[in-house]
Amino acid sequence: TLIALLRSTFKALRWEAVDVAYLLLAALTDQKIILHAHDTNTLYCAACALRALITPLEYPNVFIPHLPPHLMGPESRTLLVDSCTPYMIGIETRTLRNLGA
């Protein structure tokens, strides 16, 4: 069932119900969302799971489930912070640390 699938996904991501509620609220209110994980598969699954949870609505903003580190330059932090467009971007934890976030 869907509930069992979601429960196992949240357990693998170590998300509690309050985390999911907060992320859903952020996605539905057009906030900037940066997800991070050490493992790229987990990162991709987390981003896709969050986007799927708002179904039947669609996430109309920028959606990048995994932004590769080689595409992140020195100006990336400024672009992420100053962007006026809402987004959901998945970044590896080590890349996020390098940005100083």
C-alpha positions as CSV (number, residue, x, y, z in Angstrom):
1,T,0.0,0.0,0.0
2,L,1.0,3.6,-0.4
3,I,1.2,4.2,3.4
4,A,3.6,1.3,3.8
5,L,5.7,2.6,0.9
6,L,5.8,6.1,2.4
7,R,6.6,4.8,5.9
8,S,9.6,2.8,4.6
9,T,10.8,5.8,2.5
10,F,10.6,8.2,5.5
11,K,12.4,5.6,7.7
12,A,15.2,5.3,5.1
13,L,15.4,9.1,4.9
14,R,15.2,9.5,8.7
15,W,12.3,11.9,8.3
16,E,9.8,12.3,11.1
17,A,6.2,13.3,10.5
18,V,7.0,16.9,11.6
19,D,9.8,17.1,9.0
20,V,7.5,15.9,6.3
21,A,4.8,18.4,7.3
22,Y,7.4,21.3,7.3
23,L,8.7,20.3,3.9
24,L,5.3,20.0,2.4
25,L,4.3,23.4,3.8
26,A,7.5,24.9,2.3
27,A,6.8,23.3,-1.1
28,L,3.1,24.4,-1.1
29,T,4.0,28.0,-0.2
30,D,6.7,28.5,-2.8
31,Q,9.7,28.5,-0.5
32,K,13.3,27.8,-1.5
33,I,14.1,24.3,-0.5
34,I,17.6,22.8,-0.4
35,L,17.8,19.1,0.5
36,H,21.1,17.5,1.3
37,A,22.4,14.0,1.8
38,H,25.7,12.2,1.7
39,D,24.3,9.6,-0.7
40,T,23.1,10.8,-4.1
41,N,20.5,8.0,-4.4
42,T,19.0,9.0,-1.1
43,L,19.1,12.6,-2.2
44,Y,17.3,11.9,-5.4
45,C,14.7,9.7,-3.7
46,A,14.0,12.4,-1.1
47,A,13.4,15.1,-3.6
48,C,11.2,12.9,-5.8
49,A,9.2,11.7,-2.7
50,L,8.6,15.2,-1.5
51,R,7.4,16.3,-5.0
52,A,5.2,13.2,-5.2
53,L,3.5,13.9,-1.9
54,I,1.8,17.1,-3.2
55,T,0.1,15.0,-5.9
56,P,-2.5,15.8,-7.4
57,L,-0.9,19.2,-7.4
58,E,2.2,19.9,-9.4
59,Y,5.4,21.5,-8.2
60,P,5.6,24.4,-10.7
61,N,9.0,25.8,-9.6
62,V,12.6,24.8,-10.3
63,F,13.1,21.2,-9.5
64,I,16.6,19.7,-9.5
65,P,16.7,16.5,-7.5
66,H,20.5,16.3,-7.7
67,L,22.7,19.2,-8.6
68,P,26.1,17.7,-9.4
69,P,29.1,19.3,-7.5
70,H,30.9,20.2,-10.8
71,L,28.1,22.6,-11.6
72,M,28.5,24.5,-8.4
73,G,31.0,27.3,-8.7
74,P,32.1,30.0,-6.3
75,E,29.1,32.2,-7.2
76,S,26.5,29.4,-6.5
77,R,25.9,30.4,-2.9
78,T,25.0,34.0,-4.0
79,L,22.7,32.6,-6.7
80,L,20.9,30.3,-4.3
81,V,20.4,32.9,-1.7
82,D,19.5,35.8,-4.0
83,S,17.2,33.9,-6.3
84,C,13.7,35.3,-6.5
85,T,12.4,32.0,-7.9
86,P,11.3,29.3,-5.5
87,Y,13.2,26.0,-6.0
88,M,13.7,22.5,-4.7
89,I,17.3,21.5,-5.2
90,G,19.2,18.5,-3.9
91,I,22.9,19.0,-3.1
92,E,25.4,16.6,-1.7
93,T,26.2,17.4,1.9
94,R,29.9,17.9,1.2
95,T,29.1,20.4,-1.5
96,L,26.7,22.3,0.9
97,R,29.6,22.5,3.4
98,N,31.9,23.9,0.7
99,L,29.4,26.6,0.1
100,G,29.5,27.6,3.7
101,A,25.8,27.0,4.4
